[in-house]
Amino acid sequence: MVRIPQADFKSKCNEILGVSGIEGDISGDVADLSLGDYLRLLENQVFWDLLSIKVDRAPFVNELHEVRKIRNRVMHFDQDGLKDGD
């Protein structure tokens, strides 16, 4: 596992999120990122390569999108509730 200094990590996050049109920057703790922020970062091949994760990026990001959808339905009180497969 590669350790990335926090300042370098924040700089790369700000660079990538800036390209995605996200307002603001990561000036506080990286733990303050939203799930959507993580998705935008992980969808970026340069960022993924920086992490040196030995997992296929596309299926990982697709599954994380599914988690985001379920999370949003739960946290935003979808009156239809969860489906059987969720």
PDB file of N, CA, C and O in Angstrom:
ATOM      1  N   MET A   1       0.848  -1.174   0.000  1.00  0.00           N
ATOM      2  CA  MET A   1       0.000   0.000   0.000  1.00  0.00           C
ATOM      3  C   MET A   1       0.897   1.243   0.000  1.00  0.00           C
ATOM      4  O   MET A   1       1.874   1.321   0.745  1.00  0.00           O
ATOM      5  N   VAL A   2       0.554   2.180  -0.825  1.00  0.00           N
ATOM      6  CA  VAL A   2       1.312   3.420  -0.939  1.00  0.00           C
ATOM      7  C   VAL A   2       0.700   4.456  -0.005  1.00  0.00           C
ATOM      8  O   VAL A   2      -0.514   4.659  -0.007  1.00  0.00           O
ATOM      9  N   ARG A   3       1.541   5.111   0.795  1.00  0.00           N
ATOM     10  CA  ARG A   3       1.079   6.189   1.671  1.00  0.00           C
ATOM     11  C   ARG A   3       1.274   7.511   0.938  1.00  0.00           C
ATOM     12  O   ARG A   3       2.371   7.809   0.466  1.00  0.00           O
ATOM     13  N   ILE A   4       0.223   8.290   0.845  1.00  0.00           N
ATOM     14  CA  ILE A   4       0.263   9.576   0.177  1.00  0.00           C
ATOM     15  C   ILE A   4       0.189  10.665   1.252  1.00  0.00           C
ATOM     16  O   ILE A   4      -0.742  10.670   2.057  1.00  0.00           O
ATOM     17  N   PRO A   5       1.159  11.586   1.274  1.00  0.00           N
ATOM     18  CA  PRO A   5       1.060  12.675   2.256  1.00  0.00           C
ATOM     19  C   PRO A   5      -0.279  13.406   2.113  1.00  0.00           C
ATOM     20  O   PRO A   5      -0.757  13.630   1.001  1.00  0.00           O
ATOM     21  N   GLN A   6      -0.875  13.773   3.251  1.00  0.00           N
ATOM     22  CA  GLN A   6      -2.210  14.374   3.226  1.00  0.00           C
ATOM     23  C   GLN A   6      -2.257  15.633   2.372  1.00  0.00           C
ATOM     24  O   GLN A   6      -3.246  15.862   1.674  1.00  0.00           O
ATOM     25  N   ALA A   7      -1.219  16.448   2.410  1.00  0.00           N
ATOM     26  CA  ALA A   7      -1.214  17.677   1.598  1.00  0.00           C
ATOM     27  C   ALA A   7      -1.260  17.340   0.111  1.00  0.00           C
ATOM     28  O   ALA A   7      -1.957  18.008  -0.653  1.00  0.00           O
ATOM     29  N   ASP A   8      -0.521  16.305  -0.307  1.00  0.00           N
ATOM     30  CA  ASP A   8      -0.533  15.887  -1.711  1.00  0.00           C
ATOM     31  C   ASP A   8      -1.899  15.322  -2.086  1.00  0.00           C
ATOM     32  O   ASP A   8      -2.407  15.573  -3.178  1.00  0.00           O
ATOM     33  N   PHE A   9      -2.483  14.560  -1.171  1.00  0.00           N
ATOM     34  CA  PHE A   9      -3.795  13.968  -1.402  1.00  0.00           C
ATOM     35  C   PHE A   9      -4.841  15.070  -1.583  1.00  0.00           C
ATOM     36  O   PHE A   9      -5.636  15.032  -2.522  1.00  0.00           O
ATOM     37  N   LYS A  10      -4.831  16.053  -0.675  1.00  0.00           N
ATOM     38  CA  LYS A  10      -5.791  17.158  -0.763  1.00  0.00           C
ATOM     39  C   LYS A  10      -5.602  17.938  -2.057  1.00  0.00           C
ATOM     40  O   LYS A  10      -6.576  18.316  -2.708  1.00  0.00           O
ATOM     41  N   SER A  11      -4.357  18.176  -2.424  1.00  0.00           N
ATOM     42  CA  SER A  11      -4.073  18.918  -3.651  1.00  0.00           C
ATOM     43  C   SER A  11      -4.635  18.189  -4.869  1.00  0.00           C
ATOM     44  O   SER A  11      -5.259  18.807  -5.732  1.00  0.00           O
ATOM     45  N   LYS A  12      -4.412  16.872  -4.939  1.00  0.00           N
ATOM     46  CA  LYS A  12      -4.913  16.084  -6.071  1.00  0.00           C
ATOM     47  C   LYS A  12      -6.444  16.042  -6.049  1.00  0.00           C
ATOM     48  O   LYS A  12      -7.073  16.124  -7.104  1.00  0.00           O
ATOM     49  N   CYS A  13      -7.046  15.916  -4.878  1.00  0.00           N
ATOM     50  CA  CYS A  13      -8.508  15.927  -4.770  1.00  0.00           C
ATOM     51  C   CYS A  13      -9.069  17.243  -5.285  1.00  0.00           C
ATOM     52  O   CYS A  13     -10.017  17.260  -6.070  1.00  0.00           O
ATOM     53  N   ASN A  14      -8.478  18.341  -4.838  1.00  0.00           N
ATOM     54  CA  ASN A  14      -8.959  19.659  -5.272  1.00  0.00           C
ATOM     55  C   ASN A  14      -8.819  19.819  -6.772  1.00  0.00           C
ATOM     56  O   ASN A  14      -9.702  20.373  -7.427  1.00  0.00           O
ATOM     57  N   GLU A  15      -7.717  19.340  -7.316  1.00  0.00           N
ATOM     58  CA  GLU A  15      -7.494  19.425  -8.763  1.00  0.00           C
ATOM     59  C   GLU A  15      -8.577  18.666  -9.516  1.00  0.00           C
ATOM     60  O   GLU A  15      -9.159  19.190 -10.466  1.00  0.00           O
ATOM     61  N   ILE A  16      -8.850  17.436  -9.095  1.00  0.00           N
ATOM     62  CA  ILE A  16      -9.832  16.589  -9.787  1.00  0.00           C
ATOM     63  C   ILE A  16     -11.248  17.106  -9.571  1.00  0.00           C
ATOM     64  O   ILE A  16     -12.022  17.188 -10.524  1.00  0.00           O
ATOM     65  N   LEU A  17     -11.599  17.452  -8.347  1.00  0.00           N
ATOM     66  CA  LEU A  17     -12.941  17.946  -8.073  1.00  0.00           C
ATOM     67  C   LEU A  17     -13.171  19.294  -8.747  1.00  0.00           C
ATOM     68  O   LEU A  17     -14.296  19.605  -9.139  1.00  0.00           O
ATOM     69  N   GLY A  18     -12.129  20.088  -8.884  1.00  0.00           N
ATOM     70  CA  GLY A  18     -12.242  21.365  -9.592  1.00  0.00           C
ATOM     71  C   GLY A  18     -12.588  21.154 -11.046  1.00  0.00           C
ATOM     72  O   GLY A  18     -13.384  21.898 -11.618  1.00  0.00           O
ATOM     73  N   VAL A  19     -11.989  20.135 -11.649  1.00  0.00           N
ATOM     74  CA  VAL A  19     -12.286  19.801 -13.045  1.00  0.00           C
ATOM     75  C   VAL A  19     -13.731  19.357 -13.174  1.00  0.00           C
ATOM     76  O   VAL A  19     -14.365  19.579 -14.205  1.00  0.00           O
ATOM     77  N   SER A  20     -14.258  18.722 -12.115  1.00  0.00           N
ATOM     78  CA  SER A  20     -15.639  18.241 -12.135  1.00  0.00           C
ATOM     79  C   SER A  20     -16.650  19.346 -11.854  1.00  0.00           C
ATOM     80  O   SER A  20     -17.856  19.106 -11.897  1.00  0.00           O
ATOM     81  N   GLY A  21     -16.169  20.555 -11.565  1.00  0.00           N
ATOM     82  CA  GLY A  21     -17.074  21.672 -11.323  1.00  0.00           C
ATOM     83  C   GLY A  21     -17.611  21.745  -9.911  1.00  0.00           C
ATOM     84  O   GLY A  21     -18.643  22.378  -9.688  1.00  0.00           O
ATOM     85  N   ILE A  22     -16.954  21.122  -8.950  1.00  0.00           N
ATOM     86  CA  ILE A  22     -17.416  21.134  -7.565  1.00  0.00           C
ATOM     87  C   ILE A  22     -17.007  22.458  -6.917  1.00  0.00           C
ATOM     88  O   ILE A  22     -15.870  22.902  -7.071  1.00  0.00           O
ATOM     89  N   GLU A  23     -17.916  23.072  -6.208  1.00  0.00           N
ATOM     90  CA  GLU A  23     -17.623  24.324  -5.503  1.00  0.00           C
ATOM     91  C   GLU A  23     -16.729  24.030  -4.295  1.00  0.00           C
ATOM     92  O   GLU A  23     -16.857  22.984  -3.659  1.00  0.00           O
ATOM     93  N   GLY A  24     -15.839  24.947  -3.992  1.00  0.00           N
ATOM     94  CA  GLY A  24     -15.013  24.837  -2.801  1.00  0.00           C
ATOM     95  C   GLY A  24     -13.866  23.874  -2.978  1.00  0.00           C
ATOM     96  O   GLY A  24     -13.645  23.321  -4.055  1.00  0.00           O
ATOM     97  N   ASP A  25     -13.151  23.691  -1.902  1.00  0.00           N
ATOM     98  CA  ASP A  25     -12.021  22.777  -1.940  1.00  0.00           C
ATOM     99  C   ASP A  25     -11.953  21.996  -0.643  1.00  0.00           C
ATOM    100  O   ASP A  25     -12.738  22.208   0.281  1.00  0.00           O
ATOM    101  N   ILE A  26     -11.003  21.097  -0.600  1.00  0.00           N
ATOM    102  CA  ILE A  26     -10.804  20.282   0.586  1.00  0.00           C
ATOM    103  C   ILE A  26      -9.747  20.981   1.427  1.00  0.00           C
ATOM    104  O   ILE A  26      -8.551  20.717   1.296  1.00  0.00           O
ATOM    105  N   SER A  27     -10.206  21.871   2.288  1.00  0.00           N
ATOM    106  CA  SER A  27      -9.269  22.586   3.133  1.00  0.00           C
ATOM    107  C   SER A  27      -9.243  21.984   4.533  1.00  0.00           C
ATOM    108  O   SER A  27      -8.297  22.198   5.291  1.00  0.00           O
ATOM    109  N   GLY A  28     -10.272  21.241   4.868  1.00  0.00           N
ATOM    110  CA  GLY A  28     -10.335  20.594   6.177  1.00  0.00           C
ATOM    111  C   GLY A  28      -9.853  19.161   6.076  1.00  0.00           C
ATOM    112  O   GLY A  28      -8.860  18.871   5.409  1.00  0.00           O
ATOM    113  N   ASP A  29     -10.552  18.289   6.730  1.00  0.00           N
ATOM    114  CA  ASP A  29     -10.201  16.881   6.784  1.00  0.00           C
ATOM    115  C   ASP A  29     -10.789  16.153   5.572  1.00  0.00           C
ATOM    116  O   ASP A  29     -11.927  16.415   5.181  1.00  0.00           O
ATOM    117  N   VAL A  30     -10.022  15.250   4.987  1.00  0.00           N
ATOM    118  CA  VAL A  30     -10.537  14.499   3.836  1.00  0.00           C
ATOM    119  C   VAL A  30     -11.722  13.622   4.242  1.00  0.00           C
ATOM    120  O   VAL A  30     -12.478  13.159   3.388  1.00  0.00           O
ATOM    121  N   ALA A  31     -11.881  13.397   5.540  1.00  0.00           N
ATOM    122  CA  ALA A  31     -13.034  12.632   6.021  1.00  0.00           C
ATOM    123  C   ALA A  31     -14.340  13.385   5.786  1.00  0.00           C
ATOM    124  O   ALA A  31     -15.420  12.803   5.891  1.00  0.00           O
ATOM    125  N   ASP A  32     -14.246  14.681   5.468  1.00  0.00           N
ATOM    126  CA  ASP A  32     -15.443  15.485   5.214  1.00  0.00           C
ATOM    127  C   ASP A  32     -15.967  15.344   3.792  1.00  0.00           C
ATOM    128  O   ASP A  32     -16.978  15.955   3.446  1.00  0.00           O
ATOM    129  N   LEU A  33     -15.300  14.553   2.967  1.00  0.00           N
ATOM    130  CA  LEU A  33     -15.778  14.338   1.600  1.00  0.00           C
ATOM    131  C   LEU A  33     -17.115  13.609   1.621  1.00  0.00           C
ATOM    132  O   LEU A  33     -17.357  12.764   2.482  1.00  0.00           O
ATOM    133  N   SER A  34     -17.968  13.937   0.680  1.00  0.00           N
ATOM    134  CA  SER A  34     -19.243  13.221   0.560  1.00  0.00           C
ATOM    135  C   SER A  34     -19.036  11.966  -0.281  1.00  0.00           C
ATOM    136  O   SER A  34     -17.997  11.789  -0.916  1.00  0.00           O
ATOM    137  N   LEU A  35     -20.042  11.101  -0.273  1.00  0.00           N
ATOM    138  CA  LEU A  35     -19.973   9.897  -1.101  1.00  0.00           C
ATOM    139  C   LEU A  35     -19.866  10.285  -2.578  1.00  0.00           C
ATOM    140  O   LEU A  35     -19.150   9.634  -3.340  1.00  0.00           O
ATOM    141  N   GLY A  36     -20.570  11.333  -2.981  1.00  0.00           N
ATOM    142  CA  GLY A  36     -20.473  11.814  -4.358  1.00  0.00           C
ATOM    143  C   GLY A  36     -19.077  12.295  -4.703  1.00  0.00           C
ATOM    144  O   GLY A  36     -18.597  12.080  -5.816  1.00  0.00           O
ATOM    145  N   ASP A  37     -18.417  12.955  -3.733  1.00  0.00           N
ATOM    146  CA  ASP A  37     -17.028  13.386  -3.945  1.00  0.00           C
ATOM    147  C   ASP A  37     -16.127  12.174  -4.167  1.00  0.00           C
ATOM    148  O   ASP A  37     -15.302  12.162  -5.080  1.00  0.00           O
ATOM    149  N   TYR A  38     -16.292  11.160  -3.325  1.00  0.00           N
ATOM    150  CA  TYR A  38     -15.486   9.943  -3.484  1.00  0.00           C
ATOM    151  C   TYR A  38     -15.710   9.318  -4.851  1.00  0.00           C
ATOM    152  O   TYR A  38     -14.764   8.875  -5.503  1.00  0.00           O
ATOM    153  N   LEU A  39     -16.953   9.284  -5.277  1.00  0.00           N
ATOM    154  CA  LEU A  39     -17.244   8.709  -6.592  1.00  0.00           C
ATOM    155  C   LEU A  39     -16.551   9.482  -7.699  1.00  0.00           C
ATOM    156  O   LEU A  39     -15.932   8.882  -8.578  1.00  0.00           O
ATOM    157  N   ARG A  40     -16.646  10.805  -7.668  1.00  0.00           N
ATOM    158  CA  ARG A  40     -15.991  11.622  -8.695  1.00  0.00           C
ATOM    159  C   ARG A  40     -14.484  11.399  -8.696  1.00  0.00           C
ATOM    160  O   ARG A  40     -13.856  11.351  -9.754  1.00  0.00           O
ATOM    161  N   LEU A  41     -13.910  11.263  -7.510  1.00  0.00           N
ATOM    162  CA  LEU A  41     -12.471  11.016  -7.428  1.00  0.00           C
ATOM    163  C   LEU A  41     -12.113   9.642  -7.991  1.00  0.00           C
ATOM    164  O   LEU A  41     -11.182   9.513  -8.786  1.00  0.00           O
ATOM    165  N   LEU A  42     -12.854   8.623  -7.577  1.00  0.00           N
ATOM    166  CA  LEU A  42     -12.528   7.256  -7.986  1.00  0.00           C
ATOM    167  C   LEU A  42     -12.829   7.000  -9.457  1.00  0.00           C
ATOM    168  O   LEU A  42     -12.247   6.094 -10.052  1.00  0.00           O
ATOM    169  N   GLU A  43     -13.716   7.771 -10.047  1.00  0.00           N
ATOM    170  CA  GLU A  43     -13.987   7.643 -11.481  1.00  0.00           C
ATOM    171  C   GLU A  43     -12.823   8.183 -12.316  1.00  0.00           C
ATOM    172  O   GLU A  43     -12.699   7.856 -13.497  1.00  0.00           O
ATOM    173  N   ASN A  44     -11.989   8.994 -11.714  1.00  0.00           N
ATOM    174  CA  ASN A  44     -10.863   9.599 -12.411  1.00  0.00           C
ATOM    175  C   ASN A  44      -9.693   8.614 -12.442  1.00  0.00           C
ATOM    176  O   ASN A  44      -9.176   8.234 -11.391  1.00  0.00           O
ATOM    177  N   GLN A  45      -9.280   8.203 -13.630  1.00  0.00           N
ATOM    178  CA  GLN A  45      -8.229   7.189 -13.776  1.00  0.00           C
ATOM    179  C   GLN A  45      -6.904   7.636 -13.147  1.00  0.00           C
ATOM    180  O   GLN A  45      -6.198   6.824 -12.550  1.00  0.00           O
ATOM    181  N   VAL A  46      -6.568   8.914 -13.276  1.00  0.00           N
ATOM    182  CA  VAL A  46      -5.313   9.417 -12.695  1.00  0.00           C
ATOM    183  C   VAL A  46      -5.339   9.257 -11.176  1.00  0.00           C
ATOM    184  O   VAL A  46      -4.355   8.822 -10.578  1.00  0.00           O
ATOM    185  N   PHE A  47      -6.464   9.607 -10.555  1.00  0.00           N
ATOM    186  CA  PHE A  47      -6.588   9.466  -9.112  1.00  0.00           C
ATOM    187  C   PHE A  47      -6.539   7.998  -8.705  1.00  0.00           C
ATOM    188  O   PHE A  47      -5.867   7.642  -7.738  1.00  0.00           O
ATOM    189  N   TRP A  48      -7.246   7.153  -9.438  1.00  0.00           N
ATOM    190  CA  TRP A  48      -7.253   5.716  -9.146  1.00  0.00           C
ATOM    191  C   TRP A  48      -5.826   5.167  -9.187  1.00  0.00           C
ATOM    192  O   TRP A  48      -5.420   4.410  -8.305  1.00  0.00           O
ATOM    193  N   ASP A  49      -5.077   5.550 -10.208  1.00  0.00           N
ATOM    194  CA  ASP A  49      -3.689   5.087 -10.335  1.00  0.00           C
ATOM    195  C   ASP A  49      -2.840   5.579  -9.167  1.00  0.00           C
ATOM    196  O   ASP A  49      -1.943   4.871  -8.710  1.00  0.00           O
ATOM    197  N   LEU A  50      -3.115   6.772  -8.690  1.00  0.00           N
ATOM    198  CA  LEU A  50      -2.388   7.328  -7.558  1.00  0.00           C
ATOM    199  C   LEU A  50      -2.575   6.469  -6.307  1.00  0.00           C
ATOM    200  O   LEU A  50      -1.658   6.340  -5.497  1.00  0.00           O
ATOM    201  N   LEU A  51      -3.746   5.892  -6.156  1.00  0.00           N
ATOM    202  CA  LEU A  51      -4.049   5.065  -4.986  1.00  0.00           C
ATOM    203  C   LEU A  51      -3.400   3.689  -5.039  1.00  0.00           C
ATOM    204  O   LEU A  51      -3.249   3.037  -4.006  1.00  0.00           O
ATOM    205  N   SER A  52      -3.019   3.243  -6.223  1.00  0.00           N
ATOM    206  CA  SER A  52      -2.383   1.921  -6.407  1.00  0.00           C
ATOM    207  C   SER A  52      -3.239   0.787  -5.850  1.00  0.00           C
ATOM    208  O   SER A  52      -2.725  -0.123  -5.200  1.00  0.00           O
ATOM    209  N   ILE A  53      -4.531   0.845  -6.104  1.00  0.00           N
ATOM    210  CA  ILE A  53      -5.445  -0.205  -5.654  1.00  0.00           C
ATOM    211  C   ILE A  53      -5.447  -1.328  -6.690  1.00  0.00           C
ATOM    212  O   ILE A  53      -5.567  -1.073  -7.888  1.00  0.00           O
ATOM    213  N   LYS A  54      -5.317  -2.543  -6.234  1.00  0.00           N
ATOM    214  CA  LYS A  54      -5.254  -3.698  -7.129  1.00  0.00           C
ATOM    215  C   LYS A  54      -6.640  -4.304  -7.350  1.00  0.00           C
ATOM    216  O   LYS A  54      -6.840  -5.507  -7.183  1.00  0.00           O
ATOM    217  N   VAL A  55      -7.586  -3.452  -7.726  1.00  0.00           N
ATOM    218  CA  VAL A  55      -8.964  -3.863  -7.995  1.00  0.00           C
ATOM    219  C   VAL A  55      -9.363  -3.211  -9.303  1.00  0.00           C
ATOM    220  O   VAL A  55      -8.928  -2.100  -9.605  1.00  0.00           O
ATOM    221  N   ASP A  56     -10.196  -3.899 -10.087  1.00  0.00           N
ATOM    222  CA  ASP A  56     -10.673  -3.326 -11.341  1.00  0.00           C
ATOM    223  C   ASP A  56     -11.577  -2.128 -11.025  1.00  0.00           C
ATOM    224  O   ASP A  56     -12.599  -2.274 -10.355  1.00  0.00           O
ATOM    225  N   ARG A  57     -11.197  -0.964 -11.504  1.00  0.00           N
ATOM    226  CA  ARG A  57     -11.866   0.295 -11.164  1.00  0.00           C
ATOM    227  C   ARG A  57     -13.325   0.328 -11.593  1.00  0.00           C
ATOM    228  O   ARG A  57     -14.184   0.686 -10.787  1.00  0.00           O
ATOM    229  N   ALA A  58     -13.634  -0.032 -12.828  1.00  0.00           N
ATOM    230  CA  ALA A  58     -15.003   0.117 -13.351  1.00  0.00           C
ATOM    231  C   ALA A  58     -16.043  -0.638 -12.520  1.00  0.00           C
ATOM    232  O   ALA A  58     -17.036  -0.033 -12.116  1.00  0.00           O
ATOM    233  N   PRO A  59     -15.858  -1.936 -12.246  1.00  0.00           N
ATOM    234  CA  PRO A  59     -16.867  -2.623 -11.427  1.00  0.00           C
ATOM    235  C   PRO A  59     -16.948  -2.068 -10.000  1.00  0.00           C
ATOM    236  O   PRO A  59     -18.030  -2.010  -9.415  1.00  0.00           O
ATOM    237  N   PHE A  60     -15.813  -1.663  -9.447  1.00  0.00           N
ATOM    238  CA  PHE A  60     -15.808  -1.088  -8.101  1.00  0.00           C
ATOM    239  C   PHE A  60     -16.638   0.188  -8.056  1.00  0.00           C
ATOM    240  O   PHE A  60     -17.462   0.370  -7.160  1.00  0.00           O
ATOM    241  N   VAL A  61     -16.418   1.067  -9.024  1.00  0.00           N
ATOM    242  CA  VAL A  61     -17.151   2.336  -9.079  1.00  0.00           C
ATOM    243  C   VAL A  61     -18.634   2.079  -9.343  1.00  0.00           C
ATOM    244  O   VAL A  61     -19.488   2.758  -8.774  1.00  0.00           O
ATOM    245  N   ASN A  62     -18.946   1.107 -10.200  1.00  0.00           N
ATOM    246  CA  ASN A  62     -20.360   0.774 -10.465  1.00  0.00           C
ATOM    247  C   ASN A  62     -21.061   0.320  -9.186  1.00  0.00           C
ATOM    248  O   ASN A  62     -22.191   0.730  -8.922  1.00  0.00           O
ATOM    249  N   GLU A  63     -20.403  -0.518  -8.397  1.00  0.00           N
ATOM    250  CA  GLU A  63     -20.996  -0.979  -7.133  1.00  0.00           C
ATOM    251  C   GLU A  63     -21.152   0.182  -6.154  1.00  0.00           C
ATOM    252  O   GLU A  63     -22.145   0.260  -5.430  1.00  0.00           O
ATOM    253  N   LEU A  64     -20.178   1.074  -6.133  1.00  0.00           N
ATOM    254  CA  LEU A  64     -20.267   2.232  -5.257  1.00  0.00           C
ATOM    255  C   LEU A  64     -21.424   3.143  -5.665  1.00  0.00           C
ATOM    256  O   LEU A  64     -22.052   3.766  -4.809  1.00  0.00           O
ATOM    257  N   HIS A  65     -21.712   3.226  -6.973  1.00  0.00           N
ATOM    258  CA  HIS A  65     -22.886   3.984  -7.438  1.00  0.00           C
ATOM    259  C   HIS A  65     -24.171   3.353  -6.903  1.00  0.00           C
ATOM    260  O   HIS A  65     -25.102   4.062  -6.521  1.00  0.00           O
ATOM    261  N   GLU A  66     -24.218   2.026  -6.878  1.00  0.00           N
ATOM    262  CA  GLU A  66     -25.396   1.342  -6.332  1.00  0.00           C
ATOM    263  C   GLU A  66     -25.550   1.650  -4.845  1.00  0.00           C
ATOM    264  O   GLU A  66     -26.661   1.888  -4.371  1.00  0.00           O
ATOM    265  N   VAL A  67     -24.443   1.646  -4.112  1.00  0.00           N
ATOM    266  CA  VAL A  67     -24.470   2.002  -2.691  1.00  0.00           C
ATOM    267  C   VAL A  67     -24.993   3.432  -2.523  1.00  0.00           C
ATOM    268  O   VAL A  67     -25.808   3.698  -1.640  1.00  0.00           O
ATOM    269  N   ARG A  68     -24.522   4.348  -3.373  1.00  0.00           N
ATOM    270  CA  ARG A  68     -24.971   5.743  -3.326  1.00  0.00           C
ATOM    271  C   ARG A  68     -26.479   5.839  -3.531  1.00  0.00           C
ATOM    272  O   ARG A  68     -27.163   6.575  -2.819  1.00  0.00           O
ATOM    273  N   LYS A  69     -26.993   5.096  -4.504  1.00  0.00           N
ATOM    274  CA  LYS A  69     -28.436   5.136  -4.781  1.00  0.00           C
ATOM    275  C   LYS A  69     -29.239   4.657  -3.570  1.00  0.00           C
ATOM    276  O   LYS A  69     -30.237   5.273  -3.198  1.00  0.00           O
ATOM    277  N   ILE A  70     -28.798   3.555  -2.959  1.00  0.00           N
ATOM    278  CA  ILE A  70     -29.496   3.017  -1.784  1.00  0.00           C
ATOM    279  C   ILE A  70     -29.398   4.000  -0.627  1.00  0.00           C
ATOM    280  O   ILE A  70     -30.386   4.270   0.057  1.00  0.00           O
ATOM    281  N   ARG A  71     -28.201   4.532  -0.413  1.00  0.00           N
ATOM    282  CA  ARG A  71     -27.990   5.501   0.660  1.00  0.00           C
ATOM    283  C   ARG A  71     -28.906   6.708   0.482  1.00  0.00           C
ATOM    284  O   ARG A  71     -29.515   7.176   1.443  1.00  0.00           O
ATOM    285  N   ASN A  72     -29.002   7.205  -0.738  1.00  0.00           N
ATOM    286  CA  ASN A  72     -29.841   8.373  -0.985  1.00  0.00           C
ATOM    287  C   ASN A  72     -31.318   8.072  -0.757  1.00  0.00           C
ATOM    288  O   ASN A  72     -32.056   8.912  -0.242  1.00  0.00           O
ATOM    289  N   ARG A  73     -31.745   6.875  -1.140  1.00  0.00           N
ATOM    290  CA  ARG A  73     -33.158   6.518  -0.913  1.00  0.00           C
ATOM    291  C   ARG A  73     -33.450   6.430   0.576  1.00  0.00           C
ATOM    292  O   ARG A  73     -34.514   6.854   1.027  1.00  0.00           O
ATOM    293  N   VAL A  74     -32.519   5.885   1.339  1.00  0.00           N
ATOM    294  CA  VAL A  74     -32.714   5.741   2.781  1.00  0.00           C
ATOM    295  C   VAL A  74     -32.635   7.110   3.467  1.00  0.00           C
ATOM    296  O   VAL A  74     -33.514   7.466   4.252  1.00  0.00           O
ATOM    297  N   MET A  75     -31.599   7.861   3.171  1.00  0.00           N
ATOM    298  CA  MET A  75     -31.366   9.122   3.870  1.00  0.00           C
ATOM    299  C   MET A  75     -32.329  10.226   3.439  1.00  0.00           C
ATOM    300  O   MET A  75     -32.548  11.180   4.185  1.00  0.00           O
ATOM    301  N   HIS A  76     -32.896  10.108   2.263  1.00  0.00           N
ATOM    302  CA  HIS A  76     -33.844  11.117   1.804  1.00  0.00           C
ATOM    303  C   HIS A  76     -35.276  10.610   1.909  1.00  0.00           C
ATOM    304  O   HIS A  76     -36.192  11.162   1.298  1.00  0.00           O
ATOM    305  N   PHE A  77     -35.454   9.547   2.695  1.00  0.00           N
ATOM    306  CA  PHE A  77     -36.759   9.020   3.054  1.00  0.00           C
ATOM    307  C   PHE A  77     -37.653   8.730   1.866  1.00  0.00           C
ATOM    308  O   PHE A  77     -38.761   9.257   1.759  1.00  0.00           O
ATOM    309  N   ASP A  78     -37.158   7.886   0.974  1.00  0.00           N
ATOM    310  CA  ASP A  78     -37.943   7.451  -0.175  1.00  0.00           C
ATOM    311  C   ASP A  78     -39.150   6.680   0.342  1.00  0.00           C
ATOM    312  O   ASP A  78     -38.999   5.655   1.006  1.00  0.00           O
ATOM    313  N   GLN A  79     -40.337   7.169   0.042  1.00  0.00           N
ATOM    314  CA  GLN A  79     -41.551   6.547   0.554  1.00  0.00           C
ATOM    315  C   GLN A  79     -41.781   5.148   0.010  1.00  0.00           C
ATOM    316  O   GLN A  79     -42.532   4.364   0.591  1.00  0.00           O
ATOM    317  N   ASP A  80     -41.125   4.834  -1.122  1.00  0.00           N
ATOM    318  CA  ASP A  80     -41.270   3.485  -1.675  1.00  0.00           C
ATOM    319  C   ASP A  80     -40.404   2.484  -0.928  1.00  0.00           C
ATOM    320  O   ASP A  80     -40.592   1.278  -1.094  1.00  0.00           O
ATOM    321  N   GLY A  81     -39.464   2.941  -0.112  1.00  0.00           N
ATOM    322  CA  GLY A  81     -38.597   2.049   0.660  1.00  0.00           C
ATOM    323  C   GLY A  81     -37.599   1.326  -0.215  1.00  0.00           C
ATOM    324  O   GLY A  81     -37.452   1.620  -1.401  1.00  0.00           O
ATOM    325  N   LEU A  82     -36.910   0.366   0.401  1.00  0.00           N
ATOM    326  CA  LEU A  82     -35.922  -0.428  -0.317  1.00  0.00           C
ATOM    327  C   LEU A  82     -36.614  -1.554  -1.086  1.00  0.00           C
ATOM    328  O   LEU A  82     -37.662  -2.057  -0.681  1.00  0.00           O
ATOM    329  N   LYS A  83     -36.006  -1.926  -2.189  1.00  0.00           N
ATOM    330  CA  LYS A  83     -36.505  -3.061  -2.975  1.00  0.00           C
ATOM    331  C   LYS A  83     -35.929  -4.329  -2.390  1.00  0.00           C
ATOM    332  O   LYS A  83     -34.957  -4.281  -1.636  1.00  0.00           O
ATOM    333  N   ASP A  84     -36.526  -5.483  -2.735  1.00  0.00           N
ATOM    334  CA  ASP A  84     -36.077  -6.767  -2.203  1.00  0.00           C
ATOM    335  C   ASP A  84     -34.590  -7.029  -2.425  1.00  0.00           C
ATOM    336  O   ASP A  84     -33.931  -7.607  -1.561  1.00  0.00           O
ATOM    337  N   GLY A  85     -34.055  -6.612  -3.573  1.00  0.00           N
ATOM    338  CA  GLY A  85     -32.657  -6.889  -3.900  1.00  0.00           C
ATOM    339  C   GLY A  85     -31.655  -5.956  -3.242  1.00  0.00           C
ATOM    340  O   GLY A  85     -30.448  -6.163  -3.366  1.00  0.00           O
ATOM    341  N   ASP A  86     -32.138  -4.922  -2.539  1.00  0.00           N
ATOM    342  CA  ASP A  86     -31.224  -3.923  -1.949  1.00  0.00           C
ATOM    343  C   ASP A  86     -30.736  -4.327  -0.577  1.00  0.00           C
ATOM    344  O   ASP A  86     -29.965  -3.595   0.044  1.00  0.00           O
TER     345      ASP A  86
END
